[in-house]
Amino acid sequence: MERNTPKKAVHFGAGNIGRGFVACFLHESGYEVIFAEVNDATVSKLNTHKSYKVIEVGAEGTTEKTITNYRAINSRSNEAALVEEIATADVVTCSVGPNILKFLAPVIAKGLAARSTDLTPAAVIACENAIGATDTLAEFIKSPENTNPALLEDYDKRATFANSAIDRIVPAQDPDAGLDVKLEKFYEWVVEKTPFKEWAVPDIKGIKWVDNLQPFIERKLYTVNTGHATAAYYGYTRRKSTVYDALQDKDIRDEVKNALKETADLITEKHGIDEEEQKQYVDKIVRRISNPHLEDAVERVGRAPLRKLSRKERFIGPAAELAENGKDCSALLDAAEMAFRFQNVEGDDESFELAKIMEEKKPEEVVQEVCGLQPNEKLYPQVVDIVKRVQADSNEE
């Protein structure tokens, strides 16, 4: 049964991606957006200011969009109000970071439990830089700690969970930008449509609905994120201030292209993507991350090295598959080494944690704990050698 009320979306995370990307498309598709956010100052700003601007920049010029029709709720201090909103929402989205998903699950579970099964199920879509993020969120929501197992028998009447891949570069914002968000013109938001078997997909402009999401997720993660992070880590090691500065250095630019050649070899063979199409995609990505209008500090792009060195992420994920197939992954490993060297960077807790792990643990322990690689994997000894080298250099300093 459809509701005869305006379309409503609850979005967790009122950061730059939330305000500038996801909420922008929801707004343009006619949804009232309720931001669920833990930062008091952000909640207050959103409720005080009835509009903000999304500024899209590119080589061809700048365009502005004005976002209205939103509210904000502090999800930590006003859970009851948020549960009520989820219980009647058409769409629930999030952009909070993959490690935060488990903290969203309890309140989403309460909202879905309070939902009438006569309503069209809420579409739950996690908009994160991670493979299968919505599946991960769904597992947390459906766990016995958060949902009564008796409800699971007809849970498909309460929610439809669909994985997505998002692609848009959002740099650090000007300190005085307020709620306004500056980002690149290019975007891609791909969502799997197969979970919506009995229902029409949500009417959200800008989404590309596909039957098989895996090629899109891996192509994006192993091209955009691999390239961006490679430039940042080499740039940091070589004392460049921004990703743009780093990519003006021919040696760093070559390192990025070499890493993306390796991931292209994996993507084209694994997913049957045309080689020339992937080459054009790679060239476009290098141009995008070189955009002088989107200058971004290497420290900001490189933050969270532990996550970026993990098993399913941008370096180890593709390198492990290439190694198992007997293919070259040396450029990816060189980039991973630069990530291991991203230690004790002010403002990034994970870089301090990485330094502590590297100082206290044996190379084999580091590789298993940080990268999730096991001794029987072909990539394992190569990464152990990298860790030994980085540890040895640290000991000499």
Secondary structure, DSSP 8 states (H G I E B T S, - for coil): ---SS--EEEEE--SHHIIIIIHHHHHHTT-EEEEEES-HHHHHHHHH-S-EEEEEEETTEEEEEEE-SEEEEETTT-HHHHHHHHHT-SEEEE-S-GGGHHHHHHHHHHHHHTS-TTS--EEEEE--SSTTHHHHHHHHHHSTTTS-GGGGGGGGGTEEE--EEEE-------TT-TT-EEEES--EEEEE-TT-SSS-----TTEEEES--HHHHHHHIIIIIHHHHHHHHHHHHTT-SBHHHHHTSHHHHHHHHHHHHHHHHHHHHHH---HHHHHHHHHHHHHHHT-GGG--BHHHHH--HHHHTSTTSTTHHHHHHHHHTT---HHHHHHHHHHHT--S-TT-HHHHHHHHHHHHS-HHHHHHHHH---TTSTTHHHHHHHHHHHHHHHHH-
